[in-house]
Amino acid sequence: MAGMPREARDAAGEVSSLAAMSTETLDTARGLHRGWLVTAGCFLFAIFSWGSVFYGHGFYIQQLTVLHGWSTSAVSGAVVLFWVVGIPMTFVAGSLIDRFGPRAVIAAGAMLVGISVIGIGHATELWQVWLAFVVMALGYPAVGVVGISSTLNPWFGRNLGVAMSFALTGASVGAMIVIPTVARLAEAHGFAFTATALGLSVIAVTLPIAAFVISAPPVAAGTVRPAVFGNVRPLIASRDFRIIGIGTGLSLMAQVGFLSHQFPVMAEHLAQTDAADAVAIAAFSSIFGRFGLGWLAARVDLRHLSAGAWLVQAIGLAAIAEAGGTDMIYAACALSGFVVGALVMLPPLLVRRWFGTAGYGRTYGLLAVALYLFQAMGPGLTGVAHDIAETYRPALWGQAAVLLLAIVVLMRLGAPPPAEGGR
């Protein structure tokens, strides 16, 4: 550029400087970081994906057993099948988002979830319920933690915990709004109408968000996109990876076992609308716990943070098992719910802290395979325990014991590598 006029050199230098600026710097200069807009989009579709799936399972179990006279364990078997079929899809969804970006993957997942909810509402045979849960399993990883964490991961560094806290608060809002709403709609208009309305809502809300809001950070020129299915042997051979998988898997087995039956657990002692309100109270409480964990995640050893969260959950489940009277049940739900969001956030945060950013979707997708195996056992074991004891009390105590075992396992995790920098 030596022969160029000074003005031209200055202009060229300015262009080069602008080109070198990161997406974050440019967005900050405009007063808006695109990553936070993506986070807001994740928050919105989390409302419906968790309201219709994660928290919806208990509602479906309660409605189907009452309407058709099927046993709790028979309907719970469909939930077990949901987690088992979802095992390969967690790895597939994360890898596809790494390779192609989140937009199309999330849209496809939302379509499958919406169709499955409608199918559950119109099922007249038990096999139809099981088939609908299979369809739900194919779509849910794309709109669940795998999809959200894989979408947010490239946008954030140390603030990933805060971003996930905000996005996954949509899950709590879904439980607070969706479950009480569908419980009342089912009383007024029937389960088939309610499931149809909920399924269509999932599709109508998520598709526009996926199309116009959700995006991946721009890929720099020359960047090689990861293979959809890379070598996973080093991860499987890693002691830390196995400990994270077993520890968080046990914690989620207990939590999912409870949450998939939360509505009928409450309905054992409360009227249907009061049971729905108890679910909403637990979800409301989880908002505070989730933001607290998001703030602490960048400041406290994640091993100790995980152990504390699991201990609180164990105490909360034991309190629900022994609670008597509406007020005591509500208080126990608030205690248990305080860390519900934390337990969902901890696996992706642990993976990010111990294994880094590169290829996160594939790494967390592989961990989620193990998590799904554990989660698949929770609803079925809870349903069987209920049918044997004719009450949920022994199952709740068993879930508390599993959480304590998870603490023992995770305390064997080695120290993390030096922290990555970034926002």
C-alpha positions in Angstrom: 0.0 0.0 0.0 3.1 2.2 -0.1 2.1 3.8 -3.5 -1.4 4.6 -2.4 -2.5 8.1 -1.5 -2.7 8.7 2.3 -6.5 9.0 2.2 -6.8 5.7 0.4 -4.5 4.0 2.9 -6.5 5.4 5.8 -9.7 4.2 4.2 -8.3 0.8 3.5 -7.0 0.6 7.1 -10.5 1.5 8.4 -12.1 -1.2 6.3 -9.6 -3.7 7.5 -10.2 -2.8 11.1 -13.9 -3.1 10.6 -13.6 -6.4 9.0 -11.4 -7.7 11.8 -14.0 -6.6 14.4 -15.8 -9.5 16.0 -19.6 -9.9 15.7 -19.8 -9.0 19.4 -17.9 -5.7 18.9 -20.0 -4.7 16.0 -23.3 -5.5 17.7 -22.2 -3.8 20.9 -21.5 -0.7 18.9 -25.0 -0.8 17.5 -26.4 -1.2 21.0 -27.4 -4.8 20.7 -25.5 -8.0 20.9 -27.1 -10.5 18.4 -26.4 -13.3 20.8 -28.9 -11.9 23.4 -31.6 -11.7 20.7 -30.9 -15.4 19.9 -31.2 -16.0 23.7 -34.6 -14.3 23.7 -35.7 -16.5 20.9 -34.6 -19.6 22.8 -36.5 -18.3 25.8 -39.8 -18.1 23.8 -39.7 -21.6 22.2 -38.5 -23.1 25.5 -41.9 -22.1 27.0 -43.7 -24.4 24.6 -41.1 -27.1 24.2 -40.9 -27.7 28.0 -44.6 -27.0 28.6 -45.6 -29.6 26.0 -42.9 -32.2 26.7 -40.9 -32.1 29.9 -43.6 -30.9 32.2 -46.4 -32.1 29.9 -45.6 -35.8 30.5 -47.2 -35.8 34.0 -50.3 -34.1 32.6 -50.6 -36.7 29.8 -50.1 -39.6 32.3 -52.8 -38.2 34.6 -55.3 -37.6 31.7 -54.7 -40.9 29.9 -55.0 -43.0 33.1 -58.3 -41.3 34.1 -59.8 -41.3 30.6 -58.9 -44.8 29.5 -58.3 -46.7 32.7 -54.8 -47.6 31.7 -52.3 -48.3 34.6 -49.7 -45.7 35.5 -46.9 -48.1 34.7 -48.4 -48.8 31.2 -48.5 -45.1 30.3 -45.2 -44.5 32.0 -43.8 -47.1 29.6 -44.5 -44.7 26.8 -42.4 -42.0 28.6 -39.6 -44.5 29.0 -39.8 -45.3 25.3 -39.6 -41.5 24.7 -36.2 -41.3 26.5 -34.9 -44.5 24.9 -35.7 -43.5 21.3 -34.4 -40.0 22.0 -30.9 -41.4 22.8 -29.5 -41.4 19.3 -31.3 -38.2 18.5 -29.4 -36.2 21.1 -26.2 -36.9 19.4 -27.7 -36.4 15.9 -29.3 -33.1 16.8 -26.1 -31.6 18.4 -23.9 -32.8 15.5 -26.3 -31.4 12.9 -26.5 -28.0 14.6 -22.6 -28.0 14.7 -22.5 -28.7 11.0 -25.5 -26.9 9.5 -26.6 -24.3 12.1 -29.7 -24.4 14.4 -32.5 -22.9 12.3 -33.6 -25.9 10.2 -32.9 -28.4 13.0 -35.0 -26.6 15.5 -37.9 -26.1 13.0 -38.0 -29.8 12.2 -37.9 -30.7 15.9 -40.8 -28.3 16.7 -42.9 -29.8 13.9 -42.4 -33.4 15.3 -43.2 -32.3 18.9 -46.4 -30.5 17.8 -47.6 -33.4 15.8 -46.9 -35.9 18.6 -48.9 -33.8 21.2 -51.9 -33.8 18.9 -51.5 -37.6 18.4 -51.5 -38.2 22.2 -54.7 -36.2 22.6 -56.5 -38.3 19.9 -55.1 -41.8 20.9 -57.7 -44.4 21.7 -55.3 -47.4 22.0 -52.2 -47.7 24.1 -50.0 -48.4 21.1 -51.0 -45.1 19.6 -49.8 -43.3 22.7 -46.5 -45.1 22.5 -46.1 -44.2 18.8 -46.9 -40.6 19.6 -44.1 -40.5 22.2 -41.7 -42.0 19.7 -42.4 -39.1 17.3 -42.0 -36.7 20.2 -38.6 -38.3 21.0 -37.4 -37.7 17.5 -38.1 -33.9 17.7 -37.5 -33.0 21.4 -33.6 -32.9 21.5 -33.6 -30.2 18.8 -35.9 -27.9 20.9 -34.6 -29.1 24.4 -31.3 -28.6 26.2 -29.3 -29.9 23.3 -30.8 -27.5 20.8 -30.7 -24.5 23.1 -27.2 -25.0 24.5 -25.7 -25.8 21.1 -27.4 -22.7 19.7 -26.1 -20.4 22.5 -22.6 -21.9 22.9 -20.9 -20.1 20.0 -22.2 -16.8 21.1 -20.9 -16.7 24.7 -17.8 -17.4 26.8 -18.0 -16.9 30.6 -21.5 -15.5 30.3 -22.9 -18.7 28.8 -24.4 -19.6 32.2 -26.3 -16.3 32.4 -27.5 -16.7 28.8 -28.7 -20.2 29.5 -30.3 -19.1 32.7 -32.4 -16.6 30.7 -33.2 -19.0 27.9 -34.1 -21.9 30.1 -36.3 -19.7 32.3 -38.7 -20.2 29.4 -39.0 -23.8 30.7 -40.2 -22.5 34.0 -42.6 -20.1 32.4 -43.9 -23.0 30.3 -44.7 -25.0 33.5 -46.2 -21.9 35.1 -48.4 -21.0 32.2 -48.9 -24.1 30.0 -49.7 -26.7 32.7 -52.3 -24.7 34.6 -53.8 -23.6 31.3 -54.1 -27.1 29.8 -55.5 -28.5 33.1 -58.3 -26.0 33.0 -58.9 -26.4 29.3 -59.1 -30.1 29.7 -61.8 -29.7 32.4 -63.8 -27.3 30.2 -63.3 -28.8 26.7 -61.8 -32.2 27.1 -58.3 -33.7 26.6 -58.5 -34.1 22.8 -59.3 -30.4 22.2 -56.6 -29.3 24.7 -53.9 -31.5 23.2 -54.7 -30.2 19.7 -54.5 -26.6 20.8 -51.2 -27.2 22.5 -49.6 -29.1 19.6 -50.6 -26.4 17.1 -49.3 -23.7 19.5 -45.9 -25.4 19.6 -45.7 -25.3 15.8 -47.2 -21.8 15.4 -44.8 -20.2 17.9 -41.5 -22.0 17.2 -41.4 -22.0 13.4 -41.4 -18.1 13.0 -38.7 -17.9 15.8 -36.5 -20.4 14.1 -36.9 -18.7 10.8 -36.4 -15.0 11.8 -34.6 -15.0 15.2 -32.5 -18.1 15.7 -29.2 -18.1 14.0 -25.6 -19.2 14.4 -22.6 -16.7 14.5 -21.1 -16.0 11.0 -18.4 -18.4 10.2 -15.1 -16.8 9.3 -13.7 -17.3 5.8 -11.6 -20.4 5.7 -13.1 -22.0 8.7 -13.7 -25.7 8.3 -17.0 -26.9 9.6 -16.9 -30.0 11.7 -17.9 -33.3 10.3 -21.4 -34.3 11.4 -20.1 -37.4 13.1 -16.5 -37.2 14.2 -14.3 -39.5 16.3 -15.8 -39.9 19.7 -13.4 -42.5 21.1 -11.2 -40.0 23.0 -14.3 -38.6 24.8 -15.6 -42.1 25.8 -12.1 -43.0 27.0 -11.9 -39.8 29.2 -12.4 -40.5 32.9 -13.8 -37.0 33.5 -16.3 -37.5 30.7 -17.5 -40.7 32.2 -17.8 -39.2 35.7 -19.8 -36.2 34.4 -22.0 -38.6 32.5 -22.7 -40.9 35.5 -23.1 -38.1 38.1 -25.4 -35.9 36.1 -27.2 -38.9 34.7 -28.1 -40.1 38.2 -29.3 -36.6 39.1 -31.5 -36.4 36.0 -32.8 -39.9 36.5 -34.2 -38.8 39.9 -35.4 -35.5 38.6 -37.1 -36.8 35.4 -38.6 -39.6 37.4 -40.2 -37.0 39.6 -41.1 -34.4 37.0 -42.7 -37.0 34.6 -45.1 -37.9 37.5 -45.2 -34.5 39.2 -48.8 -33.8 38.2 -50.2 -37.2 39.5 -47.9 -36.9 42.6 -49.7 -33.7 43.4 -53.1 -35.1 42.4 -52.7 -37.8 45.0 -53.4 -35.2 47.6 -54.9 -32.2 45.8 -57.7 -31.4 43.3 -56.7 -31.2 39.7 -56.4 -27.5 39.5 -54.6 -27.3 42.8 -52.2 -29.9 41.5 -51.5 -27.8 38.4 -50.9 -24.8 40.7 -48.4 -26.9 42.7 -46.5 -27.6 39.4 -46.6 -23.9 38.7 -45.2 -23.0 42.1 -42.3 -25.3 41.6 -41.6 -23.8 38.2 -41.8 -20.2 39.6 -39.3 -21.1 42.3 -37.0 -22.6 39.7 -36.6 -19.2 38.0 -34.7 -17.8 41.1 -32.6 -20.9 41.4 -31.7 -20.9 37.7 -30.5 -17.3 37.7 -28.6 -17.8 40.9 -26.8 -20.8 39.4 -26.2 -18.9 36.2 -24.5 -16.1 38.2 -22.5 -18.6 40.4 -21.4 -20.8 37.5 -18.7 -18.3 36.5 -17.5 -17.8 40.1 -17.8 -21.2 41.9 -16.4 -24.6 41.3 -19.0 -26.4 39.3 -18.4 -29.6 41.2 -19.4 -27.9 44.5 -22.3 -26.1 42.8 -23.6 -29.3 41.5 -23.4 -31.1 44.8 -25.2 -28.3 46.6 -28.0 -28.2 44.0 -28.5 -32.0 44.2 -28.6 -31.9 48.0 -31.3 -29.3 47.9 -33.3 -31.3 45.4 -33.0 -34.4 47.6 -34.3 -32.6 50.6 -37.1 -31.1 48.6 -38.3 -34.6 47.3 -38.1 -36.0 50.8 -40.2 -33.0 52.0 -42.8 -33.7 49.3 -43.0 -37.4 50.4 -43.7 -36.4 54.0 -45.8 -33.2 53.4 -49.3 -33.1 54.7 -51.8 -30.4 53.8 -52.0 -28.1 50.8 -49.7 -25.4 52.3 -47.0 -27.9 53.2 -47.1 -29.5 49.8 -46.8 -26.1 48.1 -43.8 -25.2 50.3 -42.1 -28.5 49.5 -42.7 -27.9 45.8 -41.1 -24.5 46.1 -38.0 -26.0 47.8 -37.7 -28.8 45.2 -38.4 -26.5 42.3 -35.7 -24.1 43.4 -33.0 -26.3 41.8 -35.0 -27.9 39.0 -33.6 -25.6 36.4 -30.1 -25.9 37.9 -30.1 -29.7 37.3 -30.9 -29.2 33.7 -28.2 -26.5 33.2 -25.4 -28.3 35.0 -24.6 -31.0 32.4 -23.9 -28.5 29.5 -22.0 -26.2 31.8 -19.8 -29.0 33.0 -19.1 -30.2 29.5 -18.3 -26.7 28.4 -15.9 -26.1 31.4 -14.1 -29.5 31.1 -14.1 -30.0 27.3 -14.2 -26.5 25.8 -16.2 -24.8 23.0 -15.0 -26.5 19.8 -17.3 -29.2 18.6 -19.6 -28.6 21.6 -22.7 -29.9 19.9 -21.1 -33.2 19.2 -19.6 -33.4 22.7 -22.7 -32.6 24.6 -24.8 -34.7 22.2 -22.6 -37.7 23.1 -23.0 -36.9 26.8 -26.8 -36.6 26.3 -26.8 -40.2 25.0 -25.8 -41.3 28.5 -28.1 -38.8 30.1 -31.1 -40.2 28.1 -30.2 -43.7 29.3 -30.5 -42.6 32.9 -33.5 -40.4 32.3 -35.3 -43.3 30.6 -35.2 -45.3 33.8 -36.6 -42.6 36.0 -40.3 -42.5 34.8 -40.6 -46.3 34.5 -39.1 -47.0 37.9 -41.3 -44.4 39.4 -44.4 -45.8 37.8 -43.6 -49.4 38.9 -42.9 -48.2 42.5 -46.2 -46.4 42.5 -48.2 -49.4 41.3 -46.5 -51.7 43.9 -46.9 -49.3 46.8 -50.1 -47.7 45.5 -48.6 -44.3 46.5 -45.7 -42.2 45.3 -44.0 -41.9 48.8 -41.4 -44.7 48.4 -40.5 -43.5 44.9 -39.8 -40.0 46.2 -37.5 -41.3 48.9 -35.7 -43.5 46.3 -35.2 -40.4 44.1 -33.7 -38.5 47.0 -31.2 -41.4 47.6 -30.2 -41.4 44.0 -29.3 -37.7 44.2 -27.1 -38.3 47.2 -25.3 -41.1 45.2 -24.8 -38.6 42.3 -23.0 -36.3 44.7 -20.6 -39.1 45.7 -19.8 -39.8 42.0 -19.2 -36.2 40.9 -16.8 -35.6 43.8 -14.4 -37.9 42.0 -14.1 -35.5 39.1 -10.7 -34.1 38.5 -9.8 -30.4 38.3 -10.9 -28.6 35.1 -8.5 -27.2 32.6 -7.7 -23.5 32.6 -10.8 -21.5 31.9 -11.4 -20.1 28.4 -11.6 -16.4 28.0 -14.4 -14.5 26.3 -17.6 -12.7 27.1 
